[in-house]
Amino acid sequence: MKKAGKKDSPNRKNAVKPGAGKPGPGKTSDLRLKATTLRGLEEILMQELADLGARDLDRQHGAVLFSGDFDLLYRCCICLRSAVRVLMILSTTRIGDQKDLYDLGRSIPWNQWFSVTHSIAVDAAVHSRIFSNSHYAALKLKDAVCDEFRSRTGKRPDVSVREADIRIHLHLHEQDCSISLDAAGGSLHRRGYRAQSDIAPLSEVLAAGMVMLANPDWDEPFLDFMCGSGTIPMEAFMLRNRLAPGIFRKKMAFENWKTYFEKAHRTVLAEEKGKWTAQENRKDSLPVTEERKPWIRGSDRSAKAIEIAKSNRKILGLSAEDILFETFEATELEELPERGLAIINPPYGERLSLEDASAYYKNLGDTMKGKFKGWTVWVLSANLEAFKRIGLKPTRKITLYNGPLECSYRRFDMY
């Protein structure tokens, strides 16, 4: 096995290099970038990246590789809905043993990317026989980073697992290894609007992906009648109004990089915040009535869940004029408009206790048949056996993952 050495090091051949003097966002257009996502959402992410102007798109398993400049990097962190992380790749190669990983880590000039005064953390995704677990691989790379700093500056950066200034991402699949900087500094599902959550909350990334996969007609009503803490309706509202979900994050990790271009970042941020301001200015002061209910609504039988949804809605600066949340059972739904779209994430039975999942899903199917004629209803569930009890034939099935649970996302056209 040929090991990664000085001759082969991709850091010297192909990796992104800061170089002497900072290149402007318009000049540095060859950054190697990677956006990760949940399995099943790769095509959605591809389209989002294309819409933002990404080049050289290459779909991977649970990720999309692409190229662009720093301006695009900032825009991705702020605007992407279906991405979990946005990474700037520093080095890629094949390794043969644990020492190769350490040597690769030492070959990267870390002090050109960030200061030794910044705290670091290493996140690792490892599926390889070289390391028995991800934690040990992360420790090996962390040691390499710290040792490289010590050799160059006489000091080593502090390590902070939760609140690190710089997050380094290691991906190792068998012998294929890549080392990246996490641009946002953590998962993009943390939008910043969910101060509280109900039992078994749905990831914001998954919720947004579900809405995009359903391809709503925004001239028709949108309803989640099992909305929990309101994630699906709030992601739907942002999508409908083209509002960036990332403007509520307090800080991005790329602000700590030596290649940080504050003016470019602030320009993107101001542009996206301006859309939120314009949305607020379009509101009127008329009260919500039965005749004026918002297009986007959420309901749940749990009064506690609805109170949480309203609190989260308030953090977004929204009100009942934007998204209406109500407390009642799905069977209590009053007469609905002739057409519309509903998306629900009912209990599966794995995370929430259901005395009789089959009966629960049969009742769900009866509600759909009785209340939603003319509508399209999408249902996400990991309980495939109980799914059969809905008693309706889906017109489309998509495999998605809610955490570790493999789920089926099914479309039902109600005639």
BAPATOR-463420 format. One line per 10 residues: their letters; for each residue x, y, z of C-alpha. Coordinates in steps of 0.1 Angstrom, whole numbers, always signed. Layout:
<torros>
a> X:Y:Z; ...;
</torros>
This chain:
<torros>
mkkagkkdsp> +0:+0:+0; +14:+34:-10; +11:+58:+18; +4:+95:+16; +37:+113:+18; +51:+146:+6; +51:+136:-30; +14:+125:-30; +0:+150:-5; -31:+165:-21;
nrknavkpga> -25:+194:+2; +5:+202:-20; -11:+192:-53; -48:+200:-52; -59:+215:-19; -72:+250:-14; -43:+273:-4; -47:+307:+12; -15:+319:-4; +1:+353:+0;
gkpgpgktsd> -25:+380:+5; -63:+373:+6; -79:+367:-27; -112:+385:-32; -145:+366:-34; -148:+374:-71; -113:+362:-78; -113:+330:-58; -138:+309:-78; -122:+275:-74;
lrlkattlrg> -129:+267:-38; -137:+230:-35; -169:+228:-15; -192:+201:-2; -228:+203:+12; -240:+174:+32; -277:+164:+36; -300:+137:+48; -303:+107:+26; -331:+111:+1;
leeilmqela> -327:+149:-2; -297:+149:-25; -317:+160:-56; -334:+188:-37; -300:+200:-25; -286:+198:-60; -314:+221:-72; -309:+246:-44; -271:+248:-51; -278:+253:-88;
dlgardldrq> -302:+281:-80; -275:+298:-59; -250:+296:-88; -229:+266:-77; -207:+250:-104; -194:+216:-111; -222:+199:-92; -215:+162:-83; -241:+142:-64; -227:+119:-37;
hgavlfsgdf> -243:+96:-12; -258:+121:+13; -238:+151:-1; -232:+172:-32; -197:+184:-42; -195:+217:-60; -172:+247:-66; -176:+284:-62; -162:+315:-44; -164:+328:-9;
dllyrccicl> -195:+348:-17; -213:+316:-27; -199:+299:+5; -215:+326:+26; -247:+325:+7; -250:+287:+11; -247:+289:+49; -274:+315:+50; -298:+303:+23; -297:+265:+20;
rsavrvlmil> -327:+247:+35; -318:+211:+28; -281:+211:+37; -269:+199:+71; -233:+212:+67; -214:+233:+42; -177:+223:+41; -146:+238:+25; -124:+209:+15; -87:+214:+24;
sttrigdqkd> -73:+180:+14; -84:+147:+0; -63:+116:-4; -62:+78:+3; -47:+66:+35; -34:+32:+45; -31:+34:+82; -36:+57:+112; -2:+73:+108; -12:+84:+73;
lydlgrsipw> -41:+104:+88; -18:+121:+113; +7:+129:+86; -20:+143:+64; -32:+165:+93; +4:+178:+98; +8:+186:+61; -20:+213:+62; -7:+248:+71; -34:+254:+97;
nqwfsvthsi> -20:+287:+109; -27:+302:+74; -64:+294:+79; -70:+305:+115; -52:+317:+146; -38:+296:+174; -60:+317:+197; -91:+301:+183; -105:+270:+199; -110:+240:+178;
avdaavhsri> -131:+208:+176; -129:+179:+152; -161:+162:+139; -155:+128:+123; -177:+106:+100; -158:+73:+98; -167:+41:+80; -134:+24:+77; -114:-6:+90; -85:+17:+97;
fsnshyaalk> -102:+31:+128; -124:+12:+152; -145:+43:+160; -149:+79:+149; -138:+94:+182; -104:+79:+180; -100:+92:+144; -110:+126:+155; -84:+125:+183; -57:+115:+159;
lkdavcdefr> -65:+145:+136; -68:+168:+166; -33:+158:+177; -20:+165:+143; -35:+200:+142; -22:+209:+176; +13:+195:+169; +14:+215:+136; +5:+247:+154; +31:+240:+181;
srtgkrpdvs> +58:+234:+155; +50:+267:+138; +41:+290:+166; +52:+273:+198; +16:+272:+210; -14:+249:+205; -51:+259:+202; -75:+250:+229; -100:+223:+223; -137:+230:+229;
vreadirihl> -161:+203:+219; -194:+223:+221; -185:+260:+215; -155:+258:+193; -145:+288:+171; -133:+265:+144; -148:+231:+135; -127:+207:+114; -145:+179:+96; -130:+146:+89;
hlheqdcsis> -146:+122:+65; -131:+87:+61; -147:+60:+39; -125:+30:+39; -93:+45:+26; -107:+77:+10; -101:+106:+34; -110:+143:+32; -104:+171:+57; -125:+202:+56;
ldaaggslhr> -134:+233:+75; -171:+235:+86; -182:+269:+73; -212:+275:+95; -196:+258:+125; -223:+232:+131; -254:+216:+117; -276:+240:+96; -307:+224:+111; -302:+247:+140;
rgyraqsdia> -320:+277:+124; -322:+296:+157; -360:+299:+159; -367:+267:+179; -363:+277:+215; -385:+248:+226; -396:+215:+210; -423:+189:+216; -417:+151:+219; -397:+136:+190;
plsevlaagm> -392:+169:+171; -387:+168:+134; -354:+182:+120; -358:+215:+103; -337:+202:+74; -360:+172:+70; -391:+194:+73; -379:+218:+46; -370:+188:+24; -404:+173:+28;
vmlanpdwde> -421:+206:+18; -398:+210:-13; -404:+173:-23; -442:+179:-22; -438:+209:-46; -466:+230:-32; -489:+253:-52; -487:+283:-30; -520:+296:-44; -536:+268:-25;
pfldfmcgsg> -539:+262:+13; -512:+244:+32; -519:+224:+64; -501:+203:+88; -528:+188:+111; -503:+170:+133; -478:+199:+135; -463:+194:+170; -440:+224:+176; -447:+238:+142;
tipmeafmlr> -416:+230:+122; -432:+220:+89; -455:+251:+87; -426:+274:+96; -403:+259:+70; -432:+261:+45; -437:+298:+52; -400:+306:+47; -400:+286:+14; -432:+302:+1;
nrlapgifrk> -418:+337:+8; -382:+329:-2; -369:+339:+32; -334:+326:+41; -335:+303:+72; -299:+310:+83; -301:+347:+92; -311:+339:+128; -278:+321:+136; -257:+344:+158;
kmafenwkty> -224:+337:+142; -208:+316:+115; -175:+298:+120; -161:+313:+87; -161:+346:+105; -131:+333:+124; -111:+323:+93; -82:+344:+81; -99:+344:+47; -130:+360:+60;
fekahrtvla> -143:+388:+38; -166:+407:+61; -179:+431:+34; -190:+402:+12; -207:+384:+41; -225:+415:+53; -237:+422:+18; -253:+388:+15; -267:+390:+51; -282:+425:+44;
eekgkwtaqe> -298:+413:+12; -315:+383:+29; -325:+403:+60; -340:+429:+36; -364:+402:+23; -376:+395:+59; -381:+433:+64; -401:+435:+32; -422:+406:+43; -430:+423:+76;
nrkdslpvte> -439:+455:+58; -465:+437:+37; -485:+428:+67; -517:+446:+75; -534:+451:+108; -566:+433:+101; -575:+405:+126; -576:+369:+116; -612:+357:+110; -627:+325:+95;
erkpwirgsd> -628:+343:+61; -592:+355:+64; -573:+325:+78; -537:+324:+65; -528:+300:+37; -504:+282:+60; -518:+266:+91; -509:+240:+117; -530:+222:+142; -524:+195:+169;
rsakaieiak> -544:+179:+196; -517:+189:+222; -523:+223:+236; -487:+222:+250; -473:+216:+215; -493:+245:+200; -481:+269:+227; -445:+258:+218; -453:+264:+181; -466:+299:+189;
snrkilglsa> -435:+307:+209; -412:+295:+181; -433:+315:+156; -427:+346:+177; -389:+341:+175; -392:+343:+137; -411:+376:+141; -442:+361:+127; -478:+361:+140; -511:+344:+134;
edilfetfea> -515:+365:+103; -486:+345:+88; -491:+310:+103; -522:+301:+122; -517:+275:+149; -548:+259:+165; -555:+231:+191; -578:+203:+180; -580:+167:+169; -577:+160:+132;
teleelperg> -612:+145:+133; -625:+179:+144; -614:+197:+113; -641:+218:+99; -650:+219:+62; -618:+226:+42; -614:+244:+9; -619:+223:-23; -581:+219:-29; -550:+221:-8;
laiinppyge> -518:+204:+4; -514:+187:+37; -481:+173:+51; -480:+153:+83; -455:+134:+104; -477:+112:+126; -463:+91:+155; -445:+59:+143; -448:+38:+174; -410:+36:+179;
rlsledasay> -404:+69:+197; -439:+76:+209; -461:+51:+226; -491:+39:+206; -514:+13:+221; -525:+2:+188; -506:+16:+158; -528:-2:+133; -560:+13:+147; -543:+47:+149;
yknlgdtmkg> -533:+46:+112; -567:+32:+102; -583:+62:+119; -559:+85:+101; -569:+70:+68; -606:+75:+76; -599:+111:+85; -581:+116:+52; -610:+101:+32; -636:+120:+51;
kfkgwtvwvl> -620:+154:+54; -596:+159:+26; -614:+152:-7; -597:+171:-35; -565:+175:-15; -531:+160:-17; -518:+145:+16; -482:+136:+22; -474:+113:+51; -440:+104:+66;
sanleafkri> -437:+73:+88; -412:+46:+97; -440:+22:+106; -445:+4:+72; -469:-22:+86; -492:+4:+102; -489:+24:+69; -509:-3:+52; -538:+4:+75; -544:+38:+60;
glkptrkitl> -563:+20:+33; -553:+42:+4; -529:+36:-25; -501:+61:-26; -492:+77:-59; -456:+82:-49; -431:+68:-24; -398:+83:-13; -374:+69:+12; -362:+94:+38;
yngplecsyr> -344:+92:+71; -357:+108:+103; -325:+105:+124; -316:+68:+123; -351:+57:+113; -357:+47:+77; -390:+62:+67; -414:+62:+38; -427:+95:+26; -459:+88:+7;
rfdmy> -482:+110:-14; -520:+103:-14; -542:+121:-39; -577:+123:-24; -605:+121:-49;
</torros>
